[in-house]
Every structure is written in structure tokens, then in C-alpha cells.
Amino acid sequence: MKRRNIYSSIVLTCLLLAACDKGRDIAPGNYNRGDLVETQERGTLTKDEIVSRVTELSAGDFAQYGVSFETVTYRTVYLGRPVDSRGLLILPQGAEKTRLIMYCHGTELPSVRLNVEKITPSLYDGGTSDFRDVRNMGLAWATAGYAVFIPDYIGFGITLGKDHPYVYYPEMFLSNIDGLLAVKKVLQQKHLDYDNRLFLTGWSQGAGAALSTHKYIQESYAGDFSVIATSGLSGPYNFSRFAETVLKKRDEKVEALPIFSWGLYALNKFSALKRPTDQIYTYQVYDQFASILTPSKKPGEVFSEYFLNRWTDGSDVELKKALADNSFHQGWKPTGKIFLHHGDADELVPSYNTEDAYQGLAAAGGNVKKYIYPGGGHISELGKFISNTLNEFNLLN
């Protein structure tokens, strides 16, 4: 839910129809979920080289270590079937203890015509341009002493060509936790001092992924990881309210409608809903790209009358439940700490998402702190997010 202002020009999104490289599904061998398939060294960077690559803030204020970085390939599942995915692991050189962060990147479009190879984390080559999330969040926290794992997500990298489960967090979590389990095996193979403590971070859709991962780990993987804290910027935590906000504006232009449509398509495909898309859309939607290529910015011209009427009169109980199951702003008590960051002028993900999560998780007994940046947009507060997250995480070590 960010960058390149794709939502203001349907011409740019038309490029999404280009063909993609599907890659291979699984490597030969008897692998299970969370198993490490292979690693590949990608390079090293000195402390000074890192400082020159971090552009959202001055990394010289906290840079301590050079880093090595490598791709991690691991076995996971996609729609219930085995598949391999990848991520990037960045390790500080010379750090005494291994403090692990998983950073979940923000919205990117998995299209070769939009240079997906220049944003996919596992493809980072150590350069000074593109790969904004890797260079800024990844390298900044790594030079400060943290091991940083950035998953590609299904639909990127070696799974390019598969529909990405965009902002549908129950499905996104499966590959992310499997990546973390594989990374843990890498750390063990390297004989690094790692004690299962885990920090989670993310931006935009990645912030929602980080917060939901916090919940899922403490419920089902507490024996593998101890979540110390989660810090997210501009996350769609209250997906139910986001849907309500969009769908009630039948005859109004909604700039974020293409990405909301993508999220709804993923919710329908990856949840139990699995409805024919002609029940939802006014036009033919056969894959994720078609869902983004909305013929209008008005919900009433994109979604069918049948769909909108059932939403409005409350009879679509299954959809409302699916949206509630994909919202993580309330109803559970997080262990560890939660840090929520948002610009109050965010043009893509409304800041009520952070306010709702702050209120809901605090009401459940969680230790929650919020950073609201006056006048901040969806992208403008990256530097403050990186710095404030680092400061808060350092206090917990």
C-alpha cells in the first residue's frame, strides 16, 4: 500500500498484464515445511558502504558493523500444496549475540514490466539504488547489530507468477513462519549465539503481516520463538473497517480502490469464501492483475450490485466473518510490546487503523505505544520509523 503512485494512473497499472516467470515450485529432496533447502552468499558491505546506501535517514549516527547477506530458500505451502520460497538474511559481522528481526516489506506489484527484480529482497546485489526496503530498513538495522530476515512473499522471486495473498494474513503467515524456521536453522549451522528472541517489523501491508505474525507465533509457535516486540508503520490492522470505509462510498472516487480490490480478490481466493468472481465484480476478473485493473475508482462501478447490496443489508455474514478474521486490532493480548507508527495524513492506509489497534490491544491488556506523526503521509515517515524502532528495540535487549 505504497509507492510509485500507481493508484493515480490506470495507464501504469495496465503494465501488470505482462507475462511473468513462474520459476520452479519445489527443489528435489525430502523437505518438510520450515526446512532449509539452500543458502547462497550474495555479498558483503562495510559500515561506510551501508551508510551510503541508507537514504531515509543518517545511518552514520548508529552504524556499527559491516554485514554479509545471503538468500535463504525454504520449503513452505501455497494453497495447501508444497512450494519453495526465498528471503534475504542480513548478518552483522562481529556482533557477539544474534538478535533477530523479521521485516515484512510493503506493497509491491509482482510484474516484470514494473521491474519486480529490483524490489524483491532475495535479489538484492548490494547496490546503491532500488531495493528501498532492503537498503533502508534491512541494512540500517543490520549495521546496528541485528540479524534481519526479509521474506520475498509468495508471488515474488522464485514464486513469481503465482497470485500473491495480498493483505490476507492467515495465508501470508504460513510462508513467513516457515522462512523464520529456516533462518533459525541457518543461524544454528553458523554456530551463532541465538536464544529464540524475535523482533517483528513491517511497513504498510507488511505492518499488518508483522502484527498478525506476533499473534500467530504466540498462539502456535511459542516453543520456537519468543516475540519480544513488534513495530509497524501504516498497517491495515482493522481490515473490516477499511472495507466498510471503501464499500460505503459507492458513487465516490476512492484512490486506493485498485489495491482494495486486490485485497478483496486475495481474501476471496485464499479464505474459505472462494466465490465466483462474477458474483463480486462488474467486469471479468480472472487473476490478481485483473483485480487491480479496475475500470473505475468508484466502488459502485467495480463491484456488482448483488455484492454491494448484500454487504449493505448485512446478509453477507460469511464475508464479514472473513474480514473480521483478517483484522488484528483487538481481541487478543500480545506478549512483549507493540509499537504502532502512523502519519495522521496517510493517503492510502487511514490512521484509524493504528488508533483502533492501540485502543483494542491496550484494552486486552497489551503493552502498546503509538507514534503519530503530524502531517505524515504513507511514505514520508520512513526515517522516523526506522530510528524510533531501533531505539525502542535497543531498550529491550
Phi, psi and omega in degrees: 000057185196172165054160178062001176049042183294340188280347181268356183216110179293338179297317181294318181292339177299336179294346181294346183282359181293154180292153180237155174276122185279333180070187180269158179274305183220149175279152176294146180130163183267081182252147175247171178306134178084359178282146175279122179271311179193161171234156178217121179296135180250334179156185177224158176220140175281168178302315181294323177296322178296315181303323181285344182263341178275117188247350183272348177196174180273102182285346179299339181289338184224359182297131180231327191233149161283169184224158163246153179219145186212155174274146177237119177254134187215158179273134177215200180226154177219118185052039176083359183246148181296142176204155175259144176224174183224165171205178180248131176247123180248124185242128175289135183272120177097359178291138184290317181242154179260112176252116191261129172245135163255121176255126179258118187286164183278185184298129171223154181262122185280067182233132178294331179288339177256025172059048180300334180290349179260007177230347183288119188308315186293348180265002181300133185248010179090007184286178185258358181228168183059190178047048187302318181295317180296311185295321186268299179288312184296303183291324182297311181288330179291317179293340176276358173114006181257141167282129186239123175252127180238104179289146176292322192087151172296136183103356178232163177063232183286352175254015178303131183113340174271145176300128177281132178286067190300123183047021170258098196285329176301323178281320178300324184298324185303311180287328181291317180291324177295324175297318178297319179297321178293319178299321178301321177294323176298315180298322178293318179297327179276359180058039177274151182279094181233132188244024176079359177288137186223135173248139182240136179218163176183162179234135176060235179303330179292331176293319175296321178297319181295314182294318179292324177298321176305311181297312184294322180294314182292338178275324190232346184228030183295337177282345180261325183218144173249107184284117181275319182194156172234137178227121183230145177247124170058049182269147175274068186289323180259079184292331177299314181290324177300316177297317179300317181299319182285311190288338178284347180265060187305317188250017178250150176285132178238111185298328181273011185300318179302318180284328174296318178300319177299315179297320179293320177301315180294318177303315181293319184287318190263343176272190179282354184297295176047054180269152171303135186292342178287351172277345185252319190250157176272352183226172184286121178237112186241350175200183185296324181295320178297325180292330179281330182278062181293140180285354183203164172264003180261123181305324181294341179259356181252318183257146187292155178300319179301312180297311183294321180295318180291328174293314184294317184275000175082005183281345180274073184294322182296319179295315181298323178292318179298320178293319179295321179292342179257015178244136189232027185271353183199172172085005177210150181255111180287139166281161184071201184242155178236129176241123184245125183241139179198139169278135185282358175245026180301124186270350183247310178246107185302145184291350176297339176300316178289319178299317180295319179292321178299312181293313186291318181285326175295321179296331179277359178100009181283156176267100191235137176228139180241147173240110176255124184258109183301128179076002184284140177261199185284332184248335193294340188259016182303314182300315179295321178299314180299312183293312182293323176297314179300315180298317181291317180295321180298329179289344184260002181267000000 
